[in-house]
Amino acid sequence: MKKERILLLLLAAGMFTHIMDFMIVMPLGPMLMEIFSITPQQFSLLVASYTVTAGIFGFLISFWIDRYDRKKALLVIYLGFALGTLACAFAPTYAVLLITRSLTGAFGGVIGALVLSIVSDAVPLERRARGIGTVMASFGVASVFGVPFGLFMASKFSWHAPFLFLGILSLIINALIVVFMKPMTAHIAGVHAKPLEVLARIFGRPNARLGLTFTSVLMLGHFTIIPFVAPYMVGNVGFTNDQLAYIYLVGGLCTMFFSPWVGRMADKHGRQKIFTIFGSLVIIPILAITNLPPVPLGLALVVTAVFFIFSNGRMVPSTTMETAVIRPENRGSYMSIRSSVQQLTSGLASFIAGLIVTEKPSVTGSEIKALENYQYVGFIAVAFSLVSLYVARRLTVEKGA
């Protein structure tokens, strides 16, 4: 049990660095756009580069990742992630940062699926939910502590500081994995399906195809507005760069508190019903955020906190729904492909938003740029959110799932 706890803590620490690395770029948006003199379109490409390479590499690696020792696979992938993050810290130009973010995404996109596979292999079924819960707590910690701390370092030193911190921390965690994690090879036994056979099992099932469609429209209804929340809050609402940390602190705390409750409600009242409720309610804060005028800090934080709560409220039941659209023997491959689809559509959503949003002089400060047309991005997010409600009703539970 002690060794199991150590393993879970190491995996949670690794997930913390991965999530913080992905999240920190978006609140750094106003700073990066000013330092590199880049447009909203170029910033959206910076965000999309990570998710696109994560999706492509995650898809390719899903065919062979199960053929190797979990420890060796984690060490190699996590080392690549650490080195990519360090490279981001020393990027002198926008072009170099774009390349290093793409490199980091290629490795970072695999970490989450691999960590969950390790937990499933290492923890018996009767304790597995608790083990996964320990690891998934890293999401809340990254929001509550990681992003605010990263923004603090960026404001006190430079934008390089958060990436330098994450790169060094990741190397330390990798060294601890070498010492404390045992080799994991039990899953290797048996005949492995060829890539084309795996694809046929997934895409040959209408319910699985519908599940991947569900993932796509859900991410297009969510990630279109995410990259520009921070720049909009600074340029249009009146936040300072230092105050952006409050968005993630308050939103992260709300998410940590409400996530378990949403899960219990989904188990008690039905996943589709709870998804429909939160999938409908989230439209309100989406429209509020993308049309928000200059308002007091407290009111803006209420709006963003409600968005965090309702967004997470639809993600919890939707993820559970997707685990039931495929039979258990194909679930691992399906979830890996789903993760890739999720990353690729996130990148597409960011790219679409970047094509729509433009800049204008801000009324909140002479040296600050405000965003135009963000409300149209909100309308697109609402449209895809409504489509996701329709697709969700067509999903069925696979026999034996």
N, C-alpha and C positions, 0 to 999 in steps of 0.2 A: 504493500500500500504506500509506503514511504517513497519508493522508487517511482511509483505511478504518479504520485503528487508532484515529484520533482519534474518528471517528464511533462506533465500538464502545464506546470508553471513555465517551463522552457518554451513550450509550444505557444502558450498565451503571450509570452514576451516577444516571440518571433512575429506573431500576428499583430501585436501592438505596433511594432516598427513598420510592418507592411501597410497597415491601415493608416497610420499617421503620415507615412510617406505619400500615400495617394491623396489624403485629405488636405494636406498642408498647402498644396499648390494653389487651390482655389481661393482661400483667404489671402494668399500672397499676391493675388491677381493685381490689385491696384498698384502695389509696389513694383512688381515686375513690368507692368505696362508702362510705368513712368520711367524706370531705370533703363529699360531697353528701347523705349520709344516705339512700342509695338501697338498695333490696332487690336480691337476686340476679336477680329477674325484670326489674327496671329496668336492671340492668347488662347482662343478656343482650340486651335490646332495643337498648342502645347499640351492642353488637357487631353485632347483626343489621341495624341500620339501614344500616350501611356496605355490607354484602354484598347486601342487597335492592336498594338503589338502583343498586349496581354491576351487578347482574344485569339489571335493567329497562333501564337506559340502555345497557348493552352490547348487549342484544338489539336495541334500536331503532336504534342507530348502525351495526350490522353491515350494514344494507341500503344505506347511502349512503357509508360511510367510504372505499370504494375509488374514489369519483368525484372525490376532491380530492387536491391535492398533499400528499404524506406530510409534508413539512416544515411546511406551514401547519396541517395537522390536528394534528400533534404539539404545535406551539406553542400552539394554542388550548386543547387538552385539558390539556396540562401546566400552562398558566397557571391554568386553572380549578382544577386539583388544588392548586397552590401557594397560591392565594388561599383555598381551602377549608381547607387545613391551618393557615394563619395565622389564619383565623377561629376554628378550634378552640382555638388558643393564647389567644385573648382571650375565650373563652366564660365568662361569669360564673356561669351556672347550669346545672343538668343539662339543662333543656329546651333551652337555647340550644346546648349541646354536642351534644345529640341531633340538632338541625337541621343544625349544621355538619358533623357526621360523615356525615350523609346526603348533603349537598352534595359533600363530598370523595369519597365513594364513587361518586357519579354520574360523576365524571371519572376517578378512580383505577381503576375497573373496566375502562376502555378502554385504559389505558396499556400493559398487558402484551401484548395482542393486536396493538396498533399497532406496538410496538417489534419484535416478531418479524416482522411484515410488512416493516418497513423493513430489517431484517437480510437477509431473503430477497431483497428487491429489490436491495440494495446489494452483496451478497457472492456471487460465483460459486459454483455448486454444489460444485465441488471443494474450496472452503474454507469452505463454509457451516456445517458442523457445528462447526468451531473457532470461528467467529464467534458462533454461538448459545451455545456453551459459555462464551465470554467474558462475554456478557451475563447468562447464567443464573448465573454465579458470584456475582452480586449477592445471591442468596438466602442463600448461606452467609455472605457478608460482613455482611448485615443481621442474621443470627442471632448471629454471633461478635462483631462490633463494634457494630452499630447498636443493638440492644436493650439490651445492658449499658451502653453509653454513655448511651442515653436514660434508663435507670433511675438512673444516676449523677446526671445532671442533675436528674431529678425529686426525688431524695433531698436533693441539695445546695441546690436552689433551690425549685422547685415543680413540680407536674404540668404546668404551662403550658410549661416550658422545652423539652422534646423537640419539641413542635409548633412552637414559635417557631424552633428550630434548623432543623427540616425545611422550614418555609415559606421561610425566608431562603435556605437552600441550594438549594431548588427554583427560586427566582427567579434565582439566579446561574447554575444549569445551563441554564435557559431562555434567558438572555442569551447563553451560550456556543453554544447550538444556533443562535441567530440568526446568529452570526458564522461558525461552522465547518461547518454542515450546508448542503449544496446542495439546491435544489428537486428533488423526485422526482415526475415526472409520467408516466413511461413506462408505468405500469400503467393509465392512464386510457383508453388507446385501446381501441376495441371497444364493442359494445352491451352495456349492463348489464341484467341480468335484473330484472324487477319483484319487489317484496317477496313477493307471493303465489307467483310462480314459484320463488323461492328456497325458500320454505317447503315447496312441493310436492316439490321435489327432495330435500329432507332428510327430511321426515316421511312421504313416500310410500314410503320404503325401510325394510323391516322391520329390516334389520341396523343402519341408522342410529338407528332408534327404540330398538332394544335397547342401542345404545351410549350413548344419552342416559339410559336407565334405569340402566345400569351406573354412569354418573357420579353419578346421584342417590343410589343406595344406598351407593356408596362414600363420598360426602361425609357422608351421615347416619351412617355407621359410623365417621367420623373426627371431624367437627366438633361432635358432641354433647358430647364431653368437653373439647375444647380451651378454650373461654372460661373455664372454671372451674378449670383446672389451677393457675393462680397463686393465686387466692383460697383454694383448698383447701390448697395447700402452706403458706400463711401461717396460716390459721385452724385447720387440723387436724393438720398434720405438724410445724409449729414453725419454719418459715422466717421470717426477718425480711424486710422489703421490700428491703433491700440485697442479701440473699442470693439473691433471685429471679434476678438477672442470671446466676448460675452455671448455672442450668438451660439458658438459651439459649446461653451460651458453650460449655458442654460438649456440649450437643445439636447445636449448629451445627458444631462441629469434627468430631464423629462423622459428621454428614451429609455434610460436605465430603469426608471421607475415604472413606466407603462408597458414595456415589452413583455415581462412575465404575465402581467394582467391580461394583455391582449391574447397571449398564448392560451391562458386558461379559458378565456371567453370563446376562443375558436374551438377548443376541445369540447366545451360544454354546449355551445349553441350551433356549431357547424362552421367549418372553415369558409365555405362560400358565402354564408350569411354575413359573417364578420368582415370578410373582404369587401363585400358589396357596401356595407355601412361605411367603412373607412375609405374605400375607393371613391365613394360619393362625397364624403365630408372633406377630403383633401382638396377638392376643387376650390373650396372657399379660400384657404390660405394661398393656393397657387395664384388665384386672381388678385388677392390682396398684396402679395409680395411684388408681383410684376407690375402693379399699378400704384405702389406706395409713394406718396409725396413726402416732403420733409416733415417728420413727426418727431416727438420726444423719444429719447432712447428707450424708455420703458415700454412704450406702446409698440415700437418696432420689435423689441425682444419678445413681446407677447405674440405678435404675428408669426415670427420665425419659430418660436417654440411650438405653436399650434401646428405649423407645417411639419416640424420634426415628429410630433406625436402622431399626426394623421398619416404621414408618409410611412413611418415605421409600422403603424397600425395596419396598413394594407400589405406591407412586405412580409410580415410574419405569417399570416394565413396563406398568402400566395405561394410562398416557398414550400409550405407544408402540402398545399394542393398539388404542386408539381412533383413531389416525391411519389405521389400515388398514381401518376399517369403511365407508369412503366413497371414491368415485372421486376422483382428483386434481382434476378440474375443479369439484368441489363441496366440496373439503376446507376451503377458506378460510371459506366460509359456515358449514359444519358446526362447525368449531372455534370460531367466534365464538359460535354458539348454544350449543355445549357449555360455553363459558366462562360464559355467562349462567346456564345451568342449574346449573353448579357454584356460582356465587355465591348464587343463590336458595335452593338446598338447604342451603348453609352457613348462611344466615340462618334458614331453617326449623329446622335442627338446633339452633342457638343458642337460638331461641325455645322449642323443646321442652324443652331442658335447663333454661331459666329457669322454666318452669312446674313442674318437678319439684323443683328444689333449694330448700331453705329454710335459715334461719339458726338458730343456737343459741349460747349462751355457749361460748367456747373454753376448753379446758384449757391452752392454750399461752400465754395472756395475758388479763388482766382486761378490756382495752379492745379485744380482738379478737373477731370473730364467726367461729364455725366453720360449716361447711356440713353440712346433713343431706340424706339421700336421694341423694347423689352416686353411691352404688353402683348405684342403679337406672338412672341415666344410663349407667353403664358396661355394664350388662346390655343396654340398648337398642343401644348402640354395637356390642356383640358380635353381637347378632341381625342387624343390618344388614350387618356384616362377613361373616357367614356367608352371607347372601343374595347379597352381591357375588361370592363364590366360585362360587355356582351360575350367576349371570348371565354371569360371565366365560367359563364353559365353553360357553355358547351363542353367543358372538361368533364370526363367521367373517370371514376376510380377503376383502375385495372384490376382484374381478378388476381388475388394473391398479393396485391401490393401492400 
